[in-house]
């Protein structure tokens, strides 16, 4: 579809509702323009309630932000002192201010990554007379649903832009322009020069996108991670990723809320193992959760996707390892098992899906004369398994005597080891 810029600019100004901003647009200096995601998303009808505002100002942004904070409140975070880029956080809004680079606004915009992000809306003058500044043809690309890099050199100025292109195309449901996709493939090895934390942040955003499975499959297909992760997934991984979509989540009985967090986790685990995540500086918790999912997914392959075919000890260990993340495993298991398992997982009293010992360690120490230590921990684990598979009543009030009998029997078969 064709857009009339003369009509779109005043319409976007209305959608942006500057009267709701935490500071009045009139407080910004003449020549200030709004750029980036707020302009792009406003034009596409996907603007958030509190969009992040990216502003380009003609002079020093750091001193301006500090002046605005003194007058209107908020806190100032200097992001890049050398290039005068600063963040102003106020009343739940994030406002990034950057000093214009180069002799004029066109020069600044043409230094950016993708044409969709290089459209500016001036904030001064009557709303009815507002007009876009669009030197790279971003409006036409938005109308065509196309993501196009402004130049090859711009992508290489920050190689993270290679991965960001895949992520943006996925989030916006845009096609990657052919030349741009060629540059991403050609320069994929440059991504290794980017800090792991920045790469992981892009991958996590991509995994959370509605069409994230296809986006991550494209990451694998283009080889973007080959230079920065030594332990890459198996060649069949794109097939696994392709199945991790919203329709599959619904088929397996996940609620919308469960799919919101389970799909990104399952996708990330399908893409990267613990070693790769460590190289990308992922948190210990993130590495552990993904590693456990990968481990159990591999075990499920030997059980035709059905955990109920696993030995009892493994079924019990699965629930211990994935008690919090079972919906993510449900995306990788057989659909019939997932539909039966999820209602039980949602029941916090289910003894298998939320394994707990029917008696606490302090009571065992008191009534059986046990000492704290590994043997007590092993006994509690045994009692948890007995309860999980119905060999002990789930309510400890009803089975105290039975539990102690089972505990004494286990202790007789597992005597205290002798030392010395």
C-alpha positions in Angstrom: 0.0 0.0 0.0 1.1 3.6 -0.6 1.3 6.0 2.3 0.8 9.8 1.9 3.5 11.3 4.2 1.6 14.6 4.4 -1.3 12.8 6.1 0.7 10.2 8.0 2.8 12.7 10.0 -0.1 14.5 11.7 -1.8 11.2 12.3 1.3 9.8 14.0 1.6 12.9 16.1 -2.0 12.2 17.3 -1.2 8.5 18.0 2.0 9.4 19.9 -0.2 11.6 22.2 2.6 13.9 23.4 0.3 15.4 26.0 0.8 12.1 27.9 4.6 12.3 27.8 6.3 13.0 31.2 7.7 16.2 29.8 6.1 18.6 27.3 7.5 18.5 23.8 7.8 22.3 24.0 10.5 21.9 26.6 12.8 20.3 24.0 15.1 22.5 21.9 14.2 23.6 18.4 15.4 21.0 15.9 14.6 18.0 18.1 13.3 15.0 16.2 11.7 11.7 17.2 13.4 8.7 15.5 13.6 4.9 15.7 11.1 2.4 17.1 8.4 4.9 18.2 8.1 6.3 14.7 8.2 2.9 13.1 5.8 1.2 15.5 3.4 4.1 15.4 3.2 3.9 11.7 2.6 0.2 11.8 -0.1 0.4 14.5 1.9 -1.5 17.1 2.8 1.3 19.4 3.1 0.4 23.1 1.2 2.4 25.8 4.5 3.8 27.1 6.8 3.6 24.1 10.5 4.2 24.5 11.2 7.7 22.9 14.4 8.1 21.0 15.2 11.8 20.4 17.9 13.4 18.3 18.8 16.9 19.5 21.0 19.5 17.8 23.4 20.1 20.7 24.9 18.3 23.8 22.4 15.7 24.9 24.0 15.1 28.3 23.6 18.6 29.6 20.1 18.8 28.1 19.0 15.6 29.9 20.4 16.9 33.2 18.6 20.2 32.8 15.3 18.4 31.9 15.7 16.1 35.0 16.1 19.1 37.3 13.0 20.7 35.9 10.7 17.7 35.4 12.2 15.0 37.6 13.6 11.7 36.7 17.1 10.1 36.6 19.9 10.5 34.1 22.1 7.6 32.8 24.9 8.5 30.5 25.1 5.7 27.8 27.9 7.1 25.7 29.7 10.3 26.9 31.9 10.5 23.8 29.0 10.6 21.4 26.7 12.4 23.8 24.0 9.7 24.2 22.0 9.7 27.5 18.9 8.1 28.9 16.3 9.9 30.9 14.0 7.7 33.1 11.0 9.5 34.4 7.5 8.5 35.5 7.7 5.0 34.0 9.0 6.3 30.6 12.4 5.8 29.0 13.7 8.7 26.9 17.0 8.4 25.0 18.6 11.6 23.8 21.5 11.6 21.3 23.3 14.6 19.9 22.9 14.8 16.1 25.9 13.3 14.3 27.3 15.0 11.2 26.5 18.3 9.6 22.7 17.8 9.3 19.8 15.5 10.2 20.0 13.6 6.9 23.6 12.6 7.6 22.6 11.4 11.0 19.8 9.3 9.7 21.8 7.7 7.0 24.3 6.4 9.6 21.6 4.1 11.0 21.1 0.4 10.5 17.8 -0.1 8.7 15.6 2.3 6.7 12.6 1.4 9.0 14.6 2.9 11.9 15.8 6.0 10.0 12.6 8.0 9.8 12.4 11.2 11.8 9.4 13.2 13.0 10.2 16.8 14.0 8.7 17.9 17.3 8.5 21.6 16.6 5.9 23.5 14.6 2.2 23.1 14.2 1.0 19.5 14.2 -0.9 20.0 11.0 2.3 21.0 9.2 4.5 18.2 10.4 6.4 16.3 7.8 8.7 13.2 8.0 12.4 13.3 7.2 13.1 10.1 5.4 16.3 10.2 3.3 16.6 6.4 3.0 13.1 5.5 1.8 12.0 4.0 5.1 8.3 4.9 4.5 8.2 2.9 1.3 9.9 0.0 3.0 7.4 0.0 5.9 4.5 0.1 3.4 6.0 -2.8 1.6 6.6 -4.9 4.7 10.3 -5.0 3.9 13.4 -4.7 6.1 16.3 -3.1 4.2 19.7 -2.2 5.5 20.8 1.4 4.6 24.3 0.2 3.6 26.7 -2.6 4.0 29.1 -0.3 5.9 26.4 0.6 8.4 25.9 -3.0 9.3 29.6 -3.5 9.9 29.9 -0.4 12.1 28.2 -2.6 14.7 28.0 -6.3 13.7 25.2 -6.9 16.2 23.1 -5.2 13.5 23.4 -8.4 11.4 21.5 -10.4 14.1 19.2 -7.5 14.9 18.0 -7.5 11.3 16.8 -11.1 11.7 15.1 -10.2 15.0 13.4 -7.0 13.6 12.1 -8.8 10.5 10.7 -11.5 12.7 9.1 -9.1 15.2 7.6 -7.0 12.5 6.7 -9.9 10.3 8.7 -8.3 7.4 10.6 -9.9 4.7 14.4 -9.3 4.7 15.4 -7.5 1.4 17.5 -9.8 -0.7 20.7 -7.7 -0.7 20.4 -7.2 3.1 20.0 -10.9 3.6 23.1 -11.5 1.4 25.1 -9.1 3.6 24.0 -10.9 6.7 25.2 -14.2 5.3 28.4 -12.8 3.9 29.5 -11.1 7.1 28.1 -13.6 9.6 31.6 -14.2 11.1 31.8 -10.6 12.3 29.2 -11.3 15.0 32.0 -12.9 17.0 33.4 -9.4 17.6 30.2 -8.5 19.6 30.0 -9.0 23.4 28.1 -12.2 24.3 25.6 -10.3 26.5 24.5 -8.2 23.6 24.1 -11.3 21.4 22.1 -13.1 24.0 19.8 -10.2 24.5 18.9 -10.2 20.8 18.4 -14.0 20.8 16.1 -13.8 23.9 14.0 -11.1 22.2 13.9 -13.2 19.0 12.9 -16.3 21.0 10.0 -14.3 22.6 8.6 -13.0 19.3 5.4 -14.6 18.0 7.2 -15.9 15.0 10.4 -16.5 16.9 10.8 -20.2 15.8 11.2 -19.1 12.2 13.5 -16.3 13.2 15.8 -18.6 15.2 15.8 -21.2 12.4 17.0 -18.4 10.1 19.8 -17.6 12.6 20.9 -21.2 12.3 20.5 -21.3 8.5 22.6 -18.2 8.0 25.3 -19.4 10.3 25.2 -16.2 12.4 26.3 -18.0 15.6 29.0 -20.2 14.1 31.8 -17.8 15.1 30.7 -17.0 18.6 29.5 -20.3 19.9 31.7 -23.4 19.7 29.0 -25.9 20.8 26.4 -25.3 18.2 23.2 -27.4 17.9 22.9 -30.4 15.7 22.0 -29.9 12.0 18.5 -31.2 12.7 17.8 -28.4 15.1 15.9 -26.1 12.6 13.3 -28.9 12.4 12.9 -28.9 16.2 12.6 -25.1 16.2 10.0 -25.1 13.4 7.6 -27.1 15.7 7.9 -24.5 18.6 5.0 -22.2 17.6 1.8 -21.0 19.1 -0.4 -23.6 17.3 1.7 -26.4 18.8 1.4 -24.9 22.2 -2.4 -24.7 21.9 -2.5 -28.3 20.6 -0.6 -29.4 23.7 -3.0 -27.6 26.0 -0.8 -24.7 27.2 -2.7 -21.6 28.2 -1.8 -18.3 26.6 0.0 -17.2 29.7 2.1 -20.5 29.9 3.0 -20.2 26.2 4.2 -16.7 26.7 7.2 -17.9 28.8 7.4 -21.6 27.9 7.9 -21.0 24.1 10.8 -18.7 24.4 12.5 -21.0 26.9 12.0 -24.1 24.8 13.2 -22.3 21.7 16.3 -21.1 23.4 17.0 -24.6 24.7 16.5 -26.0 21.2 19.0 -23.6 19.8 21.8 -23.5 22.4 23.3 -25.9 25.0 24.8 -24.9 28.3 28.3 -24.4 26.9 27.1 -22.0 24.2 25.0 -20.1 26.7 28.1 -19.8 29.0 30.0 -18.3 26.1 27.2 -15.8 25.7 27.4 -14.9 29.4 24.0 -16.3 30.2 23.1 -16.4 33.9 23.7 -19.7 35.8 19.9 -20.1 36.2 19.3 -19.7 32.4 22.1 -22.2 31.6 20.8 -24.8 34.0 17.2 -24.5 32.9 18.1 -24.9 29.2 20.5 -27.7 29.9 17.9 -29.6 31.8 15.4 -29.2 29.0 17.9 -30.4 26.4 18.8 -33.4 28.6 15.2 -34.5 29.1 14.3 -33.8 25.4 17.0 -36.3 24.4 15.8 -38.9 26.9 12.3 -38.4 25.6 13.4 -39.3 22.1 14.2 -42.8 23.4 10.7 -43.0 24.9 8.8 -41.9 21.7 8.1 -38.5 23.3 6.2 -40.1 26.2 7.7 -39.7 29.7 5.4 -42.4 31.1 7.5 -44.9 29.2 10.6 -44.0 31.2 11.6 -46.0 34.2 10.0 -44.8 37.5 13.3 -43.3 38.8 13.7 -41.2 35.7 10.1 -40.1 35.7 10.5 -39.0 39.3 13.8 -37.2 38.5 12.2 -35.5 35.5 9.6 -33.9 37.8 12.2 -32.8 40.2 14.3 -31.2 37.5 11.5 -29.6 35.6 8.9 -28.9 38.3 8.9 -25.2 37.4 9.4 -25.6 33.6 7.2 -28.5 32.7 5.2 -26.5 30.1 8.4 -26.0 28.1 9.0 -29.7 28.1 5.4 -30.2 27.0 6.3 -28.4 23.8 8.9 -31.1 23.1 7.0 -34.1 24.3 4.1 -36.1 22.7 1.0 -34.0 22.4 -1.2 -36.7 24.1 1.1 -36.8 27.1 1.3 -33.0 27.4 -2.5 -32.7 27.4 -2.8 -35.2 30.2 0.2 -33.9 32.2 -0.5 -30.1 32.2 -3.7 -30.3 34.4 -1.7 -32.3 36.9 1.1 -29.9 36.8 -1.3 -27.0 37.5 -2.4 -28.8 40.7 0.2 -27.9 43.4 -1.0 -30.8 45.5 -0.1 -33.4 42.8 2.5 -35.6 44.5 4.4 -36.6 41.3 4.4 -33.2 39.5 5.3 -31.4 42.7 7.3 -34.0 44.6 7.6 -33.4 48.3 8.4 -35.7 51.3 5.3 -36.5 53.4 7.3 -35.7 56.5 10.0 -33.1 57.3 13.6 -33.8 58.3 13.2 -32.3 61.8 10.4 -34.8 62.6 12.5 -37.7 61.3 15.4 -36.7 63.4 13.2 -36.4 66.5 11.3 -39.6 66.1 14.0 -41.8 64.6 17.0 -40.4 66.2 18.7 -39.4 63.0 21.5 -37.0 62.5 21.6 -34.3 59.8 23.5 -35.4 56.8 23.4 -37.1 53.3 21.6 -40.2 54.7 18.7 -38.1 56.0 18.5 -36.3 52.6 18.4 -39.7 50.8 15.7 -40.9 53.1 13.6 -37.8 52.4 14.1 -38.3 48.7 13.0 -42.0 49.0 9.8 -40.9 50.9 9.1 -38.3 48.2 9.3 -40.9 45.5 7.1 -43.3 47.5 4.5 -40.6 47.9 4.8 -39.5 44.2 3.8 -43.0 43.0 1.0 -43.5 45.5 2.7 -45.9 47.9 2.3 -43.4 50.7 -0.9 -41.3 51.4 -0.5 -37.8 50.1 -1.7 -36.2 53.3 1.0 -36.5 56.0 -1.6 -36.2 58.8 -3.2 -39.4 57.6 0.0 -41.5 57.1 2.4 -40.5 59.8 2.7 -44.0 61.2 2.9 -45.5 57.7 5.6 -43.1 56.7 7.7 -43.9 59.8 7.3 -47.6 59.1 8.5 -47.1 55.5 11.3 -44.9 56.8 12.5 -47.5 59.3 12.5 -50.2 56.6 14.6 -48.0 54.3 17.0 -47.2 57.2 17.4 -50.9 57.9 18.4 -51.5 54.3 20.7 -48.4 54.2 22.7 -48.6 57.4 24.9 -45.7 58.5 28.3 -46.3 56.9 31.1 -47.1 59.3 34.2 -44.9 59.4 37.7 -45.8 60.3 
